[in-house]
């Protein structure tokens, strides 16, 4: 079994939902089937996904986020006081910018937690495999930034800082509960940092406002993980996402504007960073990663079925190793395959597992077989 601190063949978490699962959720929403029947379809799909991950040779397994509608709903479904709206969001594609209907969550009342954020997810995974399991959570810094409305949330909370303390505490409690039930790897996902990169940086706010928002995000994420006790073999990671829906993305530009503060501020054991193409910039910002912290290079694209070549991946790992010691590097796809259930990337399920096999094969060729 791999040491969770050095998982070499990693992946971000979400997987393309099988058609049967998508259809079952639509029928559940329409009132045609009950929660129990939906759960049975979820369970079967997760069991198949776990088997496929093990066959691919990946070091950690997830449930593909198959019980969630998107990367945020683990929190939104467990905590009352949140409303959802739909709006047209601009997304980047290979052919330019387009708009896509996207869901937005807004906190409209004081939060009231009804259940755990990832209730039951780890227990079912552990019933399927003895392999190390990963559970993903939305980062609280993202919630404070994106779930806030001055007009609506501002009526319920005296400040963003008050809300930040609450969502950080909820997240921290969930991390500790997951570790207590035997989860070896907890990952926070924060697409919000992308707003401070390159072309996607906020144009309508001044430098002082941007820095305040960035610091608040850092402080909130740090509060969720700082001092959390990790038993031997347990790791906490942070994925810095650039947007992921229907093979589109939100942010472009290197990590230079945020690297020094981000890497120094968040006391996680590993950073999962998108490096699948030129829009992510170079490896130079990795010089600010604290010594001993793992860097998971997202070199394999989850947005296209085309397989990268082992030679290209080997060259890029070699270049990154000039900045971060090879022993503190790992490899993964740059993001999940379906951050949004109904907006998964343009691949077939077989394509994503071919990608995971490539990740596993590259990790073995570079670092040898896991213990």
Secondary structure by P-SEA (a helix, b strand, c coil): ccccccccccccccccccaaaaaaaaaaaaccccaaaaaaaaaaaaaaaaaaaaaaccccccccccccccccaaaaaacccbbbbbbbbbbbccccccccbbbbbbbccccccccccccaaaaaaaaccccbbbbbbccaaaaacccccccccccccccaaaaaaaaaaaaaaaaaaaaaacccbbbbbbccccccccccccccccaaaaaaaaaaaaaaaaaaccccccccccbbbbbbcccccccccccccccccccaaaaacccccbbbbbccccccccccccccccccbbbbbccccccccbbbbaaaaaaaaaaaaaccccccbbbcccccccccccccccccaaaaaaaaaaaaaaaaaaccccc
